[in-house]
Amino acid sequence: MDENGLPSQEILRQLQDLLKEETGFNSGRIMGSMCTSPHLFAQRVYRKYVDKNLGDPGLFPATAQLETEVVRSLGSLLSNPSAVGNIVTGGTEANLLALWACVRSHSDRRESEVLVPSSVHCSFEKIADLLGLRLVKVKLNEHFQVDVAEVRRKITSRTLALIGIAGTTGLGVLDPIYELSQLAQQNNLYLHVDAAFGGFVLPFLNGTPPFDFRLPGVSSITIDPHKMGLAPIPAGGILFRDRKLHRKLTWTVPYLSGGETSQTTFVGSRSGASVIAVWAMLKHFGKAGYRKIVGRCMKLTMELAREIDEIPELAVVVRPTINVIGVKSNGPDLVKIVQSLREMQWAVALFPRYMRIVIMPHVHKEHLNQFVQDLRQVVVDVN
Ligand SMILES: Cc1ncc(COP(=O)(O)O)c(C=O)c1O
């Protein structure tokens, strides 16, 4: 830090220069991210209430009340209006809170294994390390869902919890949560559903099999407004089926200006503006608004999947369930394809055996047309 400060205009000029190389969502060239530019109304609301701190709910009781309402709304979207929980920093913290509550509700520490699909998000590696748990990875079936027979075989006296994913990070697949719920009930196990991405997509599609609190074995669900909810980062969501579980996360903080309080999140100070922006988004869109956004993304997703299957050297890994497409190569080096696309300023995600494309609301038809044209060219060049 320099001794003397600079005028704001000068700093803004410097920032513009320093950040100019970064690709913006509005360019339409970010095709591999699960986030997007927050809705303009959410940005306005966020800016207006940027000083609210939910680490001190006694000081911001009305903001705390809005969080309760948001959690109730997300709960009813996931078939349980009496769900309890918090808006947190993201899917990682939400998944952490789920397993932390699970650990704290088990006195028997021999139970330390968590059965996860091998498609699980890498946040679980961090969480297992923090909580001293062992992840037991379960292979996938031919539809890239967790293999339920294998989960059943791997349940032992050391098993603490099962994880199912509603919209996997790589391919957007929905695990057989109904069967996992049955296994959880039969074996008296905790089942957490990671719907960080799919939570704002699957409820708005026709014919989605039940994956939420309708299934009695589901104890908690992650659902992130800062992904398909179009809310500003940080806004993840953790919902627990009942208060008993959520209470396991209660930590007393005695010194705050709003008076002694209890926190149920990992972080202390946290953005009230995030919560208020999510509240505003849910009110602004309603279910019909989100259904429309998801419908548009899905239409483009299916169009892109068809276009990709028409390129002989490429194929879609699995028919998309949600707005996530995995693309594999039938020959040309996929790493080179991704490198070339990145050199052309296309931001796509690379997984070990496929490239991931996510059709977020910032992607429009003209972007897709350009992308397909460039992809075809790159495949020819690389081959
Ligand atoms: C299924 C799933 N869970 C959790 C996460 C982690 O979310 P965050 O990056 O908000 O912590 C992601 C991120 O993409 C995800 O896809």
The ligand as a Gaussian input file, in Angstrom:
#p B3LYP/6-31G(d) Opt

LIG

0 1
 C      -22.691000     -30.099000      -8.019000
 C      -21.842000     -29.008000      -7.430000
 N      -21.706000     -28.933000      -6.092000
 C      -20.973000     -27.972000      -5.509000
 C      -20.324000     -27.021000      -6.267000
 C      -19.488000     -25.967000      -5.574000
 O      -20.088000     -24.724000      -5.665000
 P      -19.301000     -23.381000      -5.291000
 O      -18.274000     -23.201000      -6.376000
 O      -20.379000     -22.357000      -5.303000
 O      -18.688000     -23.555000      -3.960000
 C      -20.439000     -27.057000      -7.662000
 C      -19.770000     -26.062000      -8.495000
 O      -19.882000     -26.018000      -9.673000
 C      -21.210000     -28.081000      -8.254000
 O      -21.335000     -28.202000      -9.581000

